[in-house]
Amino acid sequence: MKNISFITCTALAVTVLFSSCNKKATKTDEVAVNTKNTNSNIKLPIAYINVDSLLLHYQFAKDANESLIRKQEDSRLKINTMARQLQGEMADFQHKLENNAFLSRDRAQQEQTRLQKKQQDLQEMDANLSKQLVQIQQKLNEQLRDTINKFLKEYNKDKKYGLIFSNTSNDNILFADKSYDITEEVTKILNERFNSKK
C-alpha cells in the first residue's frame, strides 16, 4: 500500500512538474514570439540620403553646376579662339619663311621666338584656367556640403536620427528599406529654404 501510495505521489509530482515546465515553456515561446513581432515594428534611428538624387533635384546644386559649366565653356572658348589665332600666325610665319619674305635671318628668328613665347603663354593660360576651374568646383562642393550638413543638424533636432548615411550610386548601401530613405523630404525642404532666400 505504501508502495502504491508512493508511486501515485511520485506520478502526481512528475505530472505537476511536467505541467509546470510545459506552462513555462509555453510562456517562454509566447515571449519569444512577441519579441519577434515587436522587433519587426522597431525602426532604428538611422536614415540615408541618395546623394545623386539630391544633387539632381536640389536647386542650389543645379545652379552651382550650371554656373561651373558656363565658366568651363567660356574658358574653352577663350583658349580655342586664342589657339586658332596663334595657329594662323604660325601658318603665316611658315609661309613667309618658305618664300624668303623676311628681310633678314635675325628678323625671322625674332618672329619665331615671339610665336614660341605666345604658344607658351597660351599653354600657361590654359593650365591656369583649368586650375581656377578646379578651385571653383572645390569651393562650390564645400558650399554645397556645408549647406547640407548645417541643414541636417537643424533637421535632425526633431527627427533624432543617430546616424544618417550618404549613398552615392548605391556604393555605400547595398540594400535598405525604403522607409529609411529621407532623400525626397530633405530635397524638398532644402529647395524651399533655397527658394525663400532668392
N, C-alpha and C positions, 0 to 999 in steps of 0.2 A: 504494500500500500504506500509505504514511504517512497519506494522507487517510482511508482506511477505518479504520485504527487510531485516528486522531484522532477520527473520528465515533463509533466504538464507545466510546472512552473518554469522550467527551462525553456520549453517550447513557446510558452506565452511571452517570456522575456525576450527571446530571439525575435518573435513576431513583432513585439512592440519596438524593439531596437531597429529591426529592418524597416518597419513602417516609418519610424522617426527619421532614419537615414534617407529613406526614399522621399520623404517630405522635404528634407533639407536639400537633397539633390534637385528636386523639382523647383524649389525656390531659387537655388543657385542658377539653374537653367533659365528661369524667368529673368533673373538679374542680368545674365549674360545676353539674353535676347533683347531685353530693354536697353542694355548698354549699346548693343549693336544698332538698334533703332535710333537711339539718341545721338550716337556718333555720326550717323549719316545726315542728321539735321544740323550738326555743328558746322558753322562756316568759320574757317580760320581767318585771323585778322591780317590777311595778305591780299594783294591785288597786283595786277600787271597792266602795263600800258604798251600797246603796239606802237612803237616809235615811228615806223614807216607810215602808218595810217595817220598818226598825229601830225607829222611833218607835211603830209599831203593835204591835210584839211585845216591846219592851223594858219590863220591869215597872216600872222607875223612871219612865220616860216616861209609862206608863199611869197610875201612881199620882199623878204630878205633875199630869197633865191632869185627872184626876178631882177632885183637891183644888181646882184652879183653877175647875172647873165648879161645884163646891159653893159656893165663895166668891162666884162670879158670881150663882148662884141666890139665895143668902142676901141679897146686896146688892140684887138686883132686888126680892125680897120686901119688904125693909125700905123701900125707896123707894116701891114701889107701895102698901104699907099706909099710909105717911105721906101720899102723894098723895091717896088715897081719903078719908082723914080730913080733909085740907085742903079737898078738893072739897066734902065735906059741910058743913064750917064756912062755906065761901063761899056755898053754896046757902042755908044758914040765914041768913047775913047779908043776902043779896039778898031773901029772904022778909020778914025784919024791916024792911028798908028800904022795901020796897013797901007794907007795912002800917003804916008810921009807928010802929013798936014802940020805937024809940029815944027816950029822954026828951029828948034834945037833939041838935042837929046836931053839936055838939062830940063827943058820945058816939059817934055813928055814924062820924065821922071817925077817932076813936081805934081803933075796931074795924076799919075798913078799913085803916088803917096797920098794925095788928097782923097782919092776914091777909096783906098785901103783904110784910111782913118775913118771915113764916113761909114764904111761897112762895119768896122769895129765898133763905132759909136752906136750903130743900129743894133748890133748884137747885144751890146750892153744895155741899151734901152729896152730891148725885148726881155732880157733877163730881169731887169729892174721892175718892169711892168708885171711880169709873171710873179715875182716875189711880192709885190704890192698886193696883187690879187689873192695870193695865198694868205697874206696877213689880214686882208679884209675878210676873207672867208673864215679864218680862225676867230676874228673878232665877232663876226655875226654868229658863229657857232657858240661862242661863250655867252653872248647876249641871250641867245635862244635857251641855252642850258640854264643860265641864271634865272630867266623869266619862268621857266617851267619848275625849277627847283624851289624858288620863292613861292610860287603858286601852290605847289604840292604841300609845303609846310603849312600854309594857311588852310588849304583844302582838308588836310588830314586832322586838323584840330577837332572837327566834328566827326570825321569818319573813323578815327582811331585805328588806322592800319598799323600793324607792327612792321610791315615790310611792303614796299612797292617795287616790283621788278620792272625793268625795261626790256622789251622784247623787240629785237630788230631782225626782220626777215626770218622769224622763227628760229633764230640762232640760240637764244638763251633758254627758251621754254619749249620743250618738245611737245608737251600736251598740257592743257589747262582747261578746267571747266569754264565755260563762257561767263559764268556768274562772277568770276574773279577779274574779268576784263573791264577796266574802267576808262578805256580809251575814248569812247564816244562821249561820255559825260564830261571828262576832263577837257576834251577838244571843244565841246560846246561852251563850257564856262570860260575857257581861255579866249575864245573868239568873242564872246560877249564882252569880256573885260577889254580886249584889244580894240574892239569897235567903239566902245564907250569913251576911249581915250583919244579917238580921232577928232 
